[in-house]
Amino acid sequence: MAQLGWGAIGVGAVLAGRPYAISGRPVGAALICLGAMCLAAPAVADQSIPAADNGTVTCVASAKDLTRISLAGDQFTSVSKISTGNPAEDFKIVNEPVRGDIYLSVPDGFTKPNLSFFGTTRKGYVYKFVCQVRGQDAEQVFVTNTAIKAEAARDWEVRSSPEDSAVRLAQAMYRSETIEGFEVRQDVLEPVTVGKLEVQQIGEYRGADLKGLVLRVRNTGRDALPLDENMLAAKGAVAFMTPVSELAPGQAAAVYLIQSNGGR
């Protein structure tokens, strides 16, 4: 994490000192601040699961401790399950009213390999949960509905300037983090050649109005080459960011490209 912090500061210094399409300087300033805070790593949930309305959420529930299930941007209002009448086979669900989370627990001697139930949320979504029962430690399950993320992205982008939206997205891209309102895809595409540069997309962040591309760019030529946003940035580019201004022969670097979704 310390390496990440110094890296963010270095990238931020480069961005703040160079003119980019629209938001290079504010992005650079944000990354400098980000680097200064990177020594404190954020907590990571045990399980992070995407979901859709009427879909099935597959997770792991603790066999000996509590299992907490939390909905991103939503709350449970009710849960439905079958009671067998056998105390050794019935699991308990407690709905915590403040945050809207639920907590699962199974009795000693619980022999079923899985437990299942339905959950209804405040925003009107219904999920079927199928949880494998195993392990000694407490479990946390964070469920994210992409429809809620898209709604959050639209609301945030309507209230924000293009520069603020680009800064927020750039921070998440550089740290390889998820970001509310954006779908993150880690699909690695086949590299393409742009002049003497080999360009490969290794990640994508897609929101309501913006998308961010994480690119790996390598110099295949015999001479040093500048990383020129005019060469790599497609139509609809909002920001172009890279930690280096040029590539030596054989050198590779990451490039972060933020585009308007209308500029595909």
N, C-alpha and C positions, 0 to 999 in steps of 0.2 A: 504493500500500500504506500509505503514511503516513496518507492520508485514511481508509482503512478502520480503521486503528488508533485514530485520534481518534474516529471514529464509534462504534467498539465501546466505547470508554471512556464516551462520552456516553450511549449506550443503557444501558450497565451502571449508570451513576450513577442514571438514571431508575428502572430496575428495582429497584435495591437500596433505593431510598427509598420505593417504593410497595408495598403488599400485593397480591399476585396470588393466583391460585387456590390453588396449593400451593407452587410453587418460584420465585416471582418474585425474592425476595432472593438465594438462591444462584445463580440464573441471572445476576442483575445483577453479583454479585461475580465470577463466572467471566468475564463479558464484559469487565469492567475489566482482569482479568489478561490476557485475550486481546488486548485493545487494546495493552497494553504490549509484547507480543511481536510485533506485526504488522509491524514494520519488516523482519523477516527472513522473506522469502517462501519457502514450501516449494518443493522441486523438483517439476516436473511431468513425468510420463512423456510420451514422444513419442506413444505410441498407447495408449489405454485402451479395452479391448474386452470387452463382456459375452459370456458363453458358457454353454452348457448341455451336459449329458452327451450324447455322441454327436452333438453339433452341429458346425458348421463355423465356424472362426475365419478371417476374411478380414483380412489385414494387408499391410504393406509391408516387404520385406526389402531391405537395402542391396545395391547392385550392386558396391560397391567396398570396403566395410568390414564390420565384424561387426554382426550383428543379435542382440540379446539378447531372449529370451522368458521372462517370469517369471509364475508363477501366484500369485494372491493367496490366502494361506491354504492352499497346497498345493505339491507338488513333482513334477517329472517323475521317473518311474522308468525309462521306456523310450521309445524312438522307433522308428518303422518307416518305411522308405522304399525305393523301388526303385532299384537301381543299374543304370545303363545300360551300364556298361563303357567308356564314352567319358569320359576325364578332363575334357574341356571341357564336358560336360553334367551332371556329377555335383557336387552341392553337399555340403558337410560339415556335420555336426551334432555338437557336443561337449556332453555332459551334465556340468555343473559339480556335483560331489557335495555340497558344503557347503550351498548354498542350494537346490539342486535346479532351478536355471535351465538353459536350453539356449542355445547360441550357434550361429548359422548363418553360413556364409561360402560365397560362390560363387567359382569360379575365373575368372581373366582369360579373356575371350572367351566367357563364358557367354551363350548366345543365346536361351534360353527366356524368355518374358515372365513366367512364373510358376514357382514351385516348390511342391510339396505333400508332406505326410507326415502320419502319425498319431502322436499322443502319448498315452501312458498315465500316469496320475498315482498318487501314493501313496494318495489317498483312493478310488481305483478308478474315476475318470472317464476317458473316452476322448474326445479331440477330433481332428477333422480340420482341418489347417492348410492354407490356400491363400494364398500370399504373392506379391504382385506385386513383381518385382525391378526396382528403380530407385533412383537417387540415389547420391551420393558419400559421404555421411556415415553414421556408425553409427546404428543404429535401436534403440529400446527398445519392446518390446510388453508391456503389462501386461494379463493376462487374468483376469477376475473371474467366477466362477461364482455366480449368484444363490442357488443352493441352499446353498453354503458361507456366503454372507453371511447368509442367513436362520438357519442353524445358529449362527453366531457371535452374531447378535442375540439369539436365545433364551438362549444360555449367558450372555451379558453381562447381560441383563435379569433373569435368575433370580438372579444374584449381586448385583445392584444394587438400591438403593431406587428408588422412582418419582422422587424428587427428583434423584438422581444421573443417572438415565437421561434426565430432562428437560433437565438442564444440558448433558449431552454432545450431545444432539440439537440444543438451541438454539444451541450454538456452531457446529455444522456448518451449520445453516440460515442464521445471520446471515452467515457467510463464504461462502455458496453453494458449499460443498465436499461431496464425497462422504463417506460415513461407513460404516465397516465394519458389515455387518449390515442396512443400509437400502437399499432400492431408491429411487432418485431419479427423479422424473418431472418434466419441465419443461413439460408440457402447460398451455396457457393456456386457461381456461374462459371462457365468456361471463359478463359481469358481472351481478350480481343487485342488487336494491335492498332495503335494510333501513332503513325510515324514510327519512331524508334522506341516507343513506350509500349510495354505490355500492361494492359489494364484488366483487372479482374474484380468483379463485384463480389464481396464476401458478406454483406449484410444490408438490410433495408429496414427503415423505420417509416411506416405509412400512417398518416393521420388524415383528418378531414380535408385540409387544404394544402398541407405540406408533406413532402416525403424526403427522407434523408438516405443517401447512399454511402455505404462504407466501401471504399475501393482500395485495392492493393495495386500500386503502380511500380513497375520495374523498368529500369533503363537497360535495353538490350543492345544499345549502340556502343561505339568505341570512345565517344566523347561525352563530357558532362552535358546534361540537358536541363534547361529550366522547367520547373513545373508551372505551366501557364494555364490559368483558368480559362482562357479563350480556347485552348486546345481541348480541355477535358470537360468543361461545363457546357451542358446542353441547353437548349432553349428552355426558358422558364426558370433558370438558376436564380436562387435568392442569395446563396452564400457558397464560397469555395474556400476550404481550409486545409492546410497541410503543414506539418512541422518543419519542413525544409523548403528552401527556395529553389534548389536544383538537385539533381541526382547524378552521382558519379557513375561511370560504367559498371553495370551489374548491380547497382544499389537499388533497393526497394524501399518504399515508404507508404504510409497510409494517407489517403486523401478522403476528406469528408465533404460531400457535396449535398447541399440542400436545395431542393427544387419545389416549384409549385406543382401540385397535382394536375393542373391544367396544361402543364408544359410537357406532356409525355410524347 
